[in-house]
Amino acid sequence: MSAVRPRILVIDDESQIHRFLSPALDAAGYEPKRADSGQEGLRGIALWSPDAVVLDLGLPDMDGKEVLVRAREFYTGPVIILSARDREAEKIEALDLGANDYVEKPFGVGELLARIRAGLRQTSDPTAHRGPVVAGDVTIDLERRLVTRGGEPVRLTPKEYDLLGHLARHAGKLVSHADLLTAVWGAAHAADTQYLRVVIGQLRQKLEADPAQPGLIVTEPAVGYRLQM
């Protein structure tokens, strides 16, 4: 009996996207599903219960952000936005509405597959990490509030730990500036990105092999940060 393959629903009205993405998903071990409109996509999510959704923002019958909002009423799996819209505000709004990640068109299939893999490693519950999160030579034990690098404890301030912990709970995912600021400093500071830059810099000094070229806490320009696994 063949193994059950993770089901990936691609919601996009461009036929050429499906023509090259479906075989790529199939070759990567996934079961691709197709929807060409927002309504068809919502029906597909309800019918197929996909393991992940790739969602275009520019759909013919409704904006992809509306699809995202309606899907999040009943779907908890990862949603990766795929869109030609490159404005910072579009990315931030989609992430704040519940998207897990954002890939711009034109895109490389390898990058999209990597984002899907990262999304599938996560669950809808950020507290699903029961064991330590390991990223390179850094281990983050969320239950014990302990961070080590190369086996040696790392002393962090409360704000440094809270920020790193939030990234760790979403390890591999893109986390927006507003999400991080709200989680660590509160909603009143959701726009105070200077706080974020300072603490991210402090964390990189303590955790990165080369803080000037970070490979652990990666910047997604104008959008947020990602803890690389």
C-alpha positions as CSV (number, residue, x, y, z in Angstrom):
1,M,0.0,0.0,0.0
2,S,1.4,3.4,-0.9
3,A,2.0,5.9,1.8
4,V,-0.5,8.8,2.2
5,R,1.0,11.9,0.7
6,P,0.5,15.4,2.2
7,R,-2.2,17.2,0.2
8,I,-1.3,20.7,-1.0
9,L,-4.1,22.9,-2.4
10,V,-3.0,25.6,-4.8
11,I,-5.6,28.4,-5.2
12,D,-4.5,30.4,-8.3
13,D,-6.3,31.5,-11.5
14,E,-3.2,31.3,-13.7
15,S,-3.2,28.0,-15.6
16,Q,0.6,28.2,-16.2
17,I,1.1,28.2,-12.4
18,H,-0.8,24.9,-12.1
19,R,1.0,23.5,-15.2
20,F,4.4,23.7,-13.7
21,L,3.6,23.7,-9.9
22,S,1.5,20.5,-9.9
23,P,4.2,18.3,-11.4
24,A,6.8,19.8,-9.0
25,L,4.6,19.1,-6.0
26,D,3.9,15.6,-7.2
27,A,7.7,15.0,-7.7
28,A,8.4,16.3,-4.2
29,G,6.0,13.7,-2.7
30,Y,2.9,15.8,-2.3
31,E,-0.6,15.3,-3.7
32,P,-1.5,18.5,-5.5
33,K,-5.0,19.9,-5.6
34,R,-6.2,22.8,-7.8
35,A,-8.6,25.6,-7.4
36,D,-9.0,28.5,-9.9
37,S,-11.0,30.9,-7.8
38,G,-11.6,32.0,-4.2
39,Q,-15.0,30.2,-3.9
40,E,-13.6,27.1,-5.4
41,G,-10.6,27.3,-3.0
42,L,-12.8,27.6,0.0
43,R,-14.8,24.6,-1.1
44,G,-11.6,22.7,-1.7
45,I,-10.3,23.5,1.8
46,A,-13.6,22.2,3.3
47,L,-13.8,19.2,1.0
48,W,-10.1,18.0,0.9
49,S,-8.8,19.2,4.3
50,P,-5.4,19.9,2.7
51,D,-2.2,19.7,4.8
52,A,-1.2,23.2,3.4
53,V,-2.6,25.8,1.1
54,V,-0.8,28.0,-1.4
55,L,-3.0,31.1,-2.0
56,D,-2.8,33.7,-4.7
57,L,-4.0,37.2,-3.7
58,G,-5.2,38.2,-7.2
59,L,-8.2,35.9,-7.7
60,P,-11.0,36.6,-10.2
61,D,-14.0,36.5,-7.8
62,M,-12.6,37.9,-4.6
63,D,-9.4,39.2,-3.0
64,G,-7.1,36.5,-1.7
65,K,-7.1,38.2,1.7
66,E,-10.8,37.6,2.0
67,V,-10.3,34.0,1.2
68,L,-7.7,33.9,3.9
69,V,-10.0,35.5,6.5
70,R,-12.9,33.1,5.6
71,A,-10.6,30.1,5.6
72,R,-9.2,30.9,9.0
73,E,-12.7,30.5,10.4
74,F,-12.4,26.7,10.0
75,Y,-8.9,25.9,8.7
76,T,-5.8,25.8,10.9
77,G,-3.1,24.5,8.5
78,P,-0.3,26.5,7.0
79,V,-1.2,29.1,4.3
80,I,1.6,30.4,2.0
81,I,0.6,33.5,0.1
82,L,1.8,33.5,-3.6
83,S,1.4,36.9,-5.2
84,A,2.8,39.3,-7.7
85,R,1.9,42.2,-5.3
86,D,5.2,43.3,-3.8
87,R,4.1,46.2,-1.6
88,E,5.2,46.0,2.0
89,A,1.7,46.8,3.3
90,E,0.2,43.8,1.3
91,K,2.7,41.4,2.9
92,I,2.2,42.7,6.4
93,E,-1.6,42.6,6.1
94,A,-1.6,39.1,4.8
95,L,0.6,37.9,7.6
96,D,-1.4,39.7,10.2
97,L,-4.6,38.1,8.8
98,G,-3.2,34.6,9.4
99,A,-0.9,33.7,6.6
100,N,2.2,31.7,7.6
101,D,4.5,32.9,4.8
102,Y,4.6,35.0,1.7
103,V,6.4,34.3,-1.7
104,E,6.5,36.8,-4.4
105,K,5.9,36.0,-8.1
106,P,8.0,35.3,-10.1
107,F,9.3,32.6,-7.7
108,G,11.6,29.6,-7.7
109,V,9.9,26.3,-7.2
110,G,12.7,25.3,-4.8
111,E,12.0,28.3,-2.5
112,L,8.3,27.6,-2.5
113,L,8.8,23.9,-1.7
114,A,11.1,24.9,1.2
115,R,8.4,27.3,2.6
116,I,5.8,24.5,2.3
117,R,8.1,22.1,4.2
118,A,8.7,24.7,6.9
119,G,4.9,25.3,7.2
120,L,4.2,21.6,7.4
121,R,6.7,21.2,10.3
122,Q,4.5,23.5,12.3
123,T,1.0,23.2,13.7
124,S,-1.6,25.8,14.1
125,D,-0.8,25.9,17.8
126,P,2.4,27.8,18.5
127,T,2.8,25.9,21.8
128,A,3.0,22.6,19.8
129,H,6.8,22.7,20.4
130,R,7.0,20.4,23.5
131,G,10.7,19.7,23.2
132,P,13.6,22.1,22.7
133,V,13.9,24.0,19.4
134,V,17.2,23.4,17.8
135,A,18.6,25.9,15.3
136,G,22.2,25.3,14.3
137,D,24.3,25.2,17.4
138,V,21.6,27.1,19.4
139,T,19.1,25.1,21.5
140,I,16.0,26.9,23.0
141,D,14.2,25.0,25.7
142,L,10.9,26.8,25.9
143,E,9.7,24.8,29.0
144,R,12.8,25.5,31.0
145,R,13.4,29.0,29.6
146,L,17.0,27.9,28.9
147,V,19.1,28.9,25.8
148,T,22.4,27.2,25.0
149,R,24.9,27.7,22.3
150,G,27.3,24.9,21.6
151,G,26.1,23.3,24.8
152,E,27.0,26.4,26.9
153,P,24.2,28.5,28.6
154,V,23.6,31.9,27.1
155,R,22.6,34.8,29.4
156,L,19.7,36.7,27.9
157,T,17.7,39.7,29.2
158,P,13.9,39.1,29.7
159,K,13.1,41.0,26.5
160,E,15.8,39.1,24.6
161,Y,14.4,35.8,25.8
162,D,10.8,36.7,25.1
163,L,11.6,37.8,21.6
164,L,13.7,34.7,20.8
165,G,11.0,32.5,22.4
166,H,8.3,33.9,20.2
167,L,10.5,33.3,17.1
168,A,11.2,29.8,18.4
169,R,7.5,29.0,18.7
170,H,7.2,29.9,15.1
171,A,10.6,28.5,14.0
172,G,11.0,28.4,10.2
173,K,8.1,30.8,9.7
174,L,8.1,34.5,8.8
175,V,6.9,36.5,11.8
176,S,5.9,40.1,11.1
177,H,7.2,43.1,13.0
178,A,3.8,43.9,14.4
179,D,3.4,40.3,15.7
180,L,6.7,40.4,17.4
181,L,6.2,43.8,18.9
182,T,2.7,43.0,20.1
183,A,3.8,39.7,21.7
184,V,6.9,41.1,23.5
185,W,6.0,44.8,24.2
186,G,2.2,44.9,23.9
187,A,-0.2,46.2,21.3
188,A,0.6,49.9,22.2
189,H,4.1,49.3,20.7
190,A,3.0,47.5,17.5
191,A,4.7,50.2,15.4
192,D,7.8,50.7,17.4
193,T,10.2,48.9,15.2
194,Q,13.2,50.5,16.7
195,Y,12.7,48.4,19.8
196,L,12.8,45.3,17.7
197,R,16.0,46.3,15.8
198,V,17.8,46.9,19.0
199,V,16.9,43.6,20.6
200,I,17.4,41.6,17.4
201,G,20.9,43.1,17.2
202,Q,21.6,42.1,20.8
203,L,20.4,38.5,20.1
204,R,22.6,38.3,17.1
205,Q,25.7,39.4,19.0
206,K,25.1,36.6,21.5
207,L,23.9,33.8,19.2
208,E,25.3,34.3,15.6
209,A,28.7,33.1,14.5
210,D,28.9,36.3,12.4
211,P,26.4,39.0,13.6
212,A,27.1,41.1,10.5
213,Q,25.9,38.2,8.3
214,P,23.2,36.5,10.3
215,G,22.2,33.0,9.4
216,L,20.1,32.2,12.5
217,I,17.7,35.2,12.9
218,V,17.1,36.2,9.3
219,T,15.6,39.5,8.2
220,E,12.8,39.5,5.7
221,P,13.2,43.1,4.5
222,A,10.4,45.5,5.6
223,V,8.2,42.6,6.8
224,G,9.7,40.7,9.8
225,Y,12.1,38.0,10.9
226,R,12.5,34.3,10.7
227,L,14.3,31.8,13.0
228,Q,16.1,29.5,10.6
229,M,16.0,25.8,11.5
